[in-house]
Amino acid sequence: MSKHDDDITPQKALLTLEPKPPITLIRGYLNNEQQVALINEAQAYPLSRPEIQVFGKFHAIPRQQVWFGDLGCDYLYSGLFIRALPWPKYANKLRHKLAKDFSLGSNGVLVNHYVDGKDCMGAHSDDEPEIAKGSDIASITLGASRDFVLKHKHSPARYSINLQSGDLLIMHWPMQKDWQHSLPKRLKVKDPRWNYTFRQLMVNFHA
Ligand SMILES: O=C(O)CCC(=O)C(=O)O
């Protein structure tokens, strides 16, 4: 259950407190030096805005992304097949830090870059079949603060967390089964944000 309930706001319109999402929030998990090293490294990431088909029409996704992972950890995400690129130095250091601090194993990371508050991610669950059953997903925020919204699938419960640079959010199993999450547009936000979600995939699932 959440370690920082004070930081998680039930959305005012609904005022539903239960159930609570199975998450752990660690404010300021990365210090300034670690954040700067990652943001500098991210300037060289081969980011793209691939097009996906929605109701028969192709649209560029409203953010940039890249997937890094171990050999055999390719990912079919939002209908896109993404071959794993080799781990960059600081992203790899961060996965080892998460493994040491939380025994949180991961063999791939999706990096999302939101250029400003117009970029966003719609409501979804990270429940692709190649994600190892029962595994947790760790999410790191760098740059601009943004609201992260959680919506329970079988009740009106809805929460919002303002994620800030350096924060770590661990989404524990069975969050991806019972909840959807999203990063809504926030037009007042003018600065960029990076998000790293570390995932454990079944190796060679797409071989
Ligand atoms: O940017 C975020 O915090 C959300 C990222 C996300 O939902 C995802 O990668 O599945």
The ligand as an SDF file (V2000), in Angstrom:
LIG
                    3D

 10  9  0  0  0  0  0  0  0  0999 V2000
    5.1000    9.7110  -17.8280 O   0  0  0  0  0  0  0  0  0  0  0  0
    4.5430    9.0770  -16.9470 C   0  0  0  0  0  0  0  0  0  0  0  0
    4.6550    9.3370  -15.7550 O   0  0  0  0  0  0  0  0  0  0  0  0
    3.6400    7.9240  -17.3430 C   0  0  0  0  0  0  0  0  0  0  0  0
    4.3220    6.9280  -18.2250 C   0  0  0  0  0  0  0  0  0  0  0  0
    3.4600    5.7420  -18.5030 C   0  0  0  0  0  0  0  0  0  0  0  0
    2.3080    5.7020  -18.1450 O   0  0  0  0  0  0  0  0  0  0  0  0
    3.9940    4.5980  -19.2180 C   0  0  0  0  0  0  0  0  0  0  0  0
    5.1460    4.6440  -19.6750 O   0  0  0  0  0  0  0  0  0  0  0  0
    3.2610    3.6030  -19.3470 O   0  0  0  0  0  0  0  0  0  0  0  0
  1  2  2  0
  2  3  1  0
  2  4  1  0
  4  5  1  0
  5  6  1  0
  6  7  2  0
  6  8  1  0
  8  9  2  0
  8 10  1  0
M  END
$$$$
